[in-house]
């Protein structure tokens, strides 16, 4: 099939690479305009654009994909099908109508659960034990179109949003190729979503990462994993912000108040939470890189008994 790919974020990269290695005719890539990033605010291409440049694919970067001028470009390209993976803009009905075989989306949840911008982090935050990938035909709604294929995966205790995203992106790439093969052979029957079972995954906001140490132990545990790597779950100590990563949860009786550092060692910070303690193995201080507990404590000693979340 003649396929046009729309994607921007790192999550989309394996799907684009899979299409490049397939027998489909990849007509080009539509991705978000380059944005300034980092301390130097240099203009950096998206992960999808970087792959497209290496592959010498035509690249389109409209500010607004629904712009009438860009719609004319799409109509002139005449793709049979468009694949959309973590693109970052809502497609108008006019754009969705361009390819005669429709627009296929690769979404990072088991729809209709976790529709929206942050399904991976929200699934961890919601305490889910399983999630997955859904391919679907897009319609004008927010992740409401007919489901094509799904594949599940477990959310492990050691999973962060980052590690889960990496795994799901690879699953999504393989599922995308299976979906396109099934559509070519007419072996897939799209099925409508049960909208009564829908839940939503709005964009993650930085302030949501503030740790409330009196929350239940597993809720704090899930928060730290869900906000790793971005934007980072954080607490305050001695006038500074500390971001915490890679927790392990030990559910047992602890007498000390929530947020108390029970022990600080090279293994990690043991921090009291209601019903147990967390062993936090990586820490990031303000304006410093993320580092293991041993390295952090060499320059930032934390005696047992201090309480986080204060100051």
C-alpha positions as CSV (number, residue, x, y, z in Angstrom):
1,X,0.0,0.0,0.0
2,X,1.0,3.6,-0.5
3,X,1.3,4.9,3.1
4,X,1.9,8.3,4.5
5,X,3.2,8.4,8.1
6,X,2.3,11.0,10.7
7,X,4.3,10.9,13.9
8,X,6.6,13.0,16.1
9,X,7.5,11.5,19.5
10,X,10.0,8.7,20.3
11,X,7.1,6.3,20.7
12,X,6.5,6.6,17.0
13,X,10.1,5.7,15.9
14,X,9.8,1.9,15.9
15,X,6.6,2.0,13.9
16,X,8.3,4.2,11.2
17,X,11.3,1.9,11.2
18,X,9.1,-1.1,10.7
19,X,7.3,0.5,7.8
20,X,10.7,1.3,6.2
21,X,11.7,-2.3,6.4
22,X,8.3,-3.6,5.0
23,X,7.0,-4.0,1.5
24,X,4.7,-0.9,1.8
25,X,5.5,2.2,-0.2
26,X,6.3,4.9,2.3
27,X,5.4,8.2,0.6
28,X,6.8,10.5,3.2
29,X,6.5,11.7,6.8
30,X,4.4,14.4,8.4
31,X,5.9,15.5,11.7
32,X,5.7,18.5,14.0
33,X,7.9,21.5,13.3
34,X,11.4,21.6,14.9
35,X,11.2,23.0,18.4
36,X,13.9,24.6,20.6
37,X,15.1,22.2,23.3
38,X,17.6,22.0,26.1
39,X,19.6,24.7,27.9
40,X,20.9,26.2,24.6
41,X,17.4,26.2,23.1
42,X,18.7,24.7,19.9
43,X,16.2,23.8,17.2
44,X,16.1,20.0,17.4
45,X,14.2,17.7,14.9
46,X,11.7,15.2,16.2
47,X,12.8,11.5,16.6
48,X,10.6,10.8,13.6
49,X,12.2,13.5,11.4
50,X,15.7,12.2,12.3
51,X,14.8,8.7,11.0
52,X,13.1,10.3,7.9
53,X,16.2,12.3,7.1
54,X,18.5,9.2,7.3
55,X,16.1,7.4,5.0
56,X,15.8,10.4,2.5
57,X,12.0,10.4,2.9
58,X,10.0,13.5,1.9
59,X,9.2,15.4,5.1
60,X,6.3,17.8,5.7
61,X,6.1,19.9,8.9
62,X,2.9,22.0,8.9
63,X,2.2,24.2,11.9
64,X,-1.4,23.1,11.6
65,X,-2.2,19.9,9.8
66,X,-5.7,21.1,9.3
67,X,-4.5,24.1,7.3
68,X,-6.3,24.3,3.9
69,X,-3.0,24.8,2.1
70,X,-1.6,21.6,3.6
71,X,-4.8,19.7,2.9
72,X,-4.2,20.4,-0.8
73,X,-0.7,18.9,-0.4
74,X,-2.2,15.8,1.2
75,X,-4.8,15.5,-1.6
76,X,-2.1,15.8,-4.2
77,X,-0.1,13.0,-2.6
78,X,-3.1,10.7,-2.7
79,X,-2.0,8.1,-0.1
80,X,-4.0,5.0,0.1
81,X,-3.8,4.9,3.9
82,X,-2.3,7.1,6.6
83,X,-0.6,5.8,9.7
84,X,-0.7,8.0,12.8
85,X,1.5,7.4,15.8
86,X,2.1,10.0,18.6
87,X,1.8,12.8,16.1
88,X,0.6,15.5,18.5
89,X,-2.2,17.2,16.5
90,X,-5.8,16.4,16.1
91,X,-6.8,15.5,12.6
92,X,-9.8,17.3,11.1
93,X,-12.6,15.3,9.3
94,X,-11.3,16.7,6.0
95,X,-7.8,15.3,6.7
96,X,-9.2,12.0,7.9
97,X,-11.2,11.7,4.6
98,X,-8.1,12.0,2.4
99,X,-6.9,8.4,2.2
100,X,-9.5,6.0,0.7
101,X,-8.5,3.2,3.1
102,X,-8.6,5.4,6.1
103,X,-6.3,6.5,8.9
104,X,-4.8,3.8,11.2
105,X,-3.7,4.9,14.7
106,X,-1.3,3.0,17.1
107,X,-2.4,3.9,20.6
108,X,-0.6,3.0,23.9
109,X,-3.5,1.5,25.8
110,X,-6.2,-1.2,25.6
111,X,-9.1,1.0,24.3
112,X,-11.6,2.2,25.4
113,X,-9.5,2.6,28.6
114,X,-7.1,5.5,28.7
115,X,-8.1,7.6,25.7
116,X,-6.0,10.7,25.3
117,X,-2.5,12.1,25.5
118,X,-0.8,10.2,28.3
119,X,-2.2,6.6,28.4
120,X,1.1,4.9,29.5
121,X,1.8,7.1,32.6
122,X,-1.9,7.2,33.5
123,X,-2.1,3.4,33.4
124,X,0.7,3.1,35.9
125,X,-0.7,5.9,38.0
126,X,-4.1,4.1,38.0
127,X,-2.5,0.9,39.5
128,X,-3.1,-1.2,36.4
129,X,-1.4,-4.6,36.2
130,X,-1.8,-4.9,32.5
131,X,-2.0,-2.6,29.5
132,X,-1.3,-2.9,25.8
133,X,-1.5,-1.5,22.3
134,X,-4.6,-0.9,20.2
135,X,-4.7,-0.2,16.5
136,X,-7.8,1.5,15.3
137,X,-9.4,3.4,12.4
138,X,-9.5,7.1,13.4
139,X,-12.7,9.1,13.5
140,X,-13.2,12.7,14.5
141,X,-13.4,11.8,18.3
142,X,-10.6,11.4,20.8
143,X,-9.5,7.8,20.3
144,X,-13.0,6.7,19.7
145,X,-12.7,4.9,16.4
146,X,-13.3,1.2,15.6
147,X,-10.7,-1.2,17.0
148,X,-8.7,-3.3,14.6
149,X,-6.2,-5.3,16.7
150,X,-5.0,-5.3,20.3
151,X,-2.0,-6.9,22.1
152,X,-1.6,-7.0,25.9
153,X,1.5,-6.7,28.1
154,X,2.1,-6.9,31.9
155,X,3.0,-3.8,33.9
156,X,5.8,-5.1,36.2
157,X,6.7,-3.7,39.6
158,X,10.0,-2.4,38.1
159,X,8.3,-0.8,35.2
160,X,8.4,3.0,34.8
161,X,6.6,5.0,32.2
162,X,9.9,5.1,30.3
163,X,10.5,1.4,30.3
164,X,6.9,0.6,29.5
165,X,6.8,3.1,26.7
166,X,9.9,1.5,25.1
167,X,8.2,-2.0,25.3
168,X,4.9,-0.8,24.0
169,X,6.5,1.1,21.1
170,X,8.1,-2.1,19.9
171,X,4.8,-4.1,20.4
172,X,3.0,-1.3,18.5
173,X,5.4,-1.5,15.5
174,X,4.8,-5.2,15.1
175,X,1.1,-4.9,15.6
176,X,1.0,-2.1,13.0
177,X,2.4,-4.4,10.4
178,X,0.0,-7.2,11.3
179,X,-2.8,-4.7,11.0
180,X,-1.8,-3.5,7.6
181,X,-1.4,-7.1,6.4
182,X,-4.9,-7.9,7.7
183,X,-6.4,-4.8,6.0
184,X,-4.8,-5.8,2.7
185,X,-6.1,-9.3,3.0
186,X,-9.5,-8.2,4.3
187,X,-9.1,-10.5,7.4
188,X,-9.8,-7.9,10.0
189,X,-13.3,-6.8,11.0
190,X,-13.3,-3.4,12.8
191,X,-15.3,-3.5,15.9
192,X,-16.9,-0.5,17.7
193,X,-15.6,0.5,21.1
194,X,-17.8,0.1,24.2
195,X,-18.0,3.8,25.0
196,X,-19.6,3.0,28.4
197,X,-16.2,1.5,29.5
198,X,-14.1,4.5,28.4
199,X,-11.6,6.2,30.7
200,X,-9.4,9.2,29.9
201,X,-5.7,10.0,30.1
202,X,-5.1,13.7,30.0
203,X,-1.7,15.3,29.5
204,X,0.7,15.0,32.5
205,X,1.2,18.3,34.3
206,X,4.4,18.9,36.3
207,X,2.6,19.8,39.5
208,X,0.9,16.4,39.6
209,X,4.3,15.0,40.4
210,X,4.5,16.5,43.9
211,X,4.6,13.7,46.4
212,X,2.2,13.7,49.3
213,X,3.8,11.4,51.8
214,X,0.6,10.7,53.6
215,X,-1.0,9.1,50.5
216,X,-1.2,5.3,50.6
217,X,2.1,3.5,50.0
218,X,1.2,2.0,46.7
219,X,-0.2,5.3,45.4
220,X,3.2,7.0,46.1
221,X,5.0,4.1,44.5
222,X,2.9,4.3,41.4
223,X,3.3,8.1,41.2
224,X,7.1,7.9,41.2
225,X,7.1,5.2,38.4
226,X,4.4,7.0,36.3
227,X,6.4,10.2,36.3
228,X,9.7,8.6,35.3
229,X,11.4,10.0,33.2
230,X,9.1,13.0,32.7
231,X,8.4,15.2,34.5
232,X,9.7,13.4,37.6
233,X,7.9,12.9,40.9
234,X,9.4,15.4,43.4
235,X,9.6,16.4,47.1
236,X,11.1,19.3,49.0
237,X,14.0,19.1,51.5
238,X,16.0,21.9,53.0
239,X,14.8,24.4,50.5
240,X,15.6,22.2,47.5
241,X,13.5,20.1,45.1
242,X,14.5,16.5,44.9
243,X,13.2,14.2,42.1
244,X,12.9,10.5,43.0
245,X,13.2,7.5,40.7
246,X,13.3,3.7,40.7
247,X,11.4,2.9,43.9
248,X,10.8,-0.5,45.5
249,X,7.8,-0.9,47.8
250,X,8.0,-2.9,51.0
251,X,4.6,-3.2,52.6
252,X,5.0,-3.6,56.4
253,X,4.3,-1.8,59.7
254,X,6.5,1.4,60.1
255,X,6.2,3.6,63.2
256,X,7.9,6.7,61.8
257,X,5.8,9.5,60.3
258,X,5.3,9.4,56.5
259,X,8.2,11.0,54.5
260,X,10.8,10.1,57.2
261,X,14.1,8.9,55.8
262,X,14.6,5.7,57.8
263,X,18.0,5.0,56.3
264,X,20.3,6.5,53.6
265,X,22.8,4.1,52.1
266,X,24.4,3.3,48.7
267,X,21.4,0.9,48.2
268,X,19.0,3.8,48.3
269,X,16.8,6.0,50.5
270,X,14.4,4.1,52.8
271,X,11.5,6.4,53.2
272,X,8.4,5.8,55.4
273,X,5.0,5.8,53.8
274,X,1.7,4.7,55.3
275,X,1.8,0.9,55.5
276,X,5.5,0.4,54.6
277,X,8.5,2.1,53.1
278,X,9.9,2.9,49.7
279,X,13.5,2.1,48.7
280,X,14.3,4.9,46.3
281,X,17.4,4.0,44.3
282,X,17.9,7.1,42.1
283,X,17.7,10.8,43.0
284,X,18.0,14.1,41.1
285,X,18.7,17.4,42.9
286,X,17.9,20.8,41.3
287,X,20.1,21.6,38.4
288,X,21.9,18.3,38.7
289,X,21.9,15.1,36.7
290,X,19.9,12.1,37.8
291,X,22.2,9.7,39.7
292,X,22.3,6.6,41.8
293,X,21.8,6.8,45.6
294,X,25.5,6.2,46.4
295,X,26.7,9.0,44.2
296,X,24.0,11.4,45.4
297,X,24.8,10.8,49.1
298,X,28.5,11.5,48.6
299,X,27.7,15.1,48.0
300,X,24.3,15.3,49.8
301,X,24.4,13.4,53.1
302,X,20.9,12.7,54.5
303,X,21.0,11.5,58.1
304,X,18.3,9.0,59.2
305,X,15.3,10.7,60.8
306,X,15.0,13.7,58.5
307,X,11.6,14.2,56.9
308,X,11.1,14.9,53.2
309,X,8.4,17.3,52.0
310,X,9.3,20.0,54.4
311,X,11.0,23.3,53.5
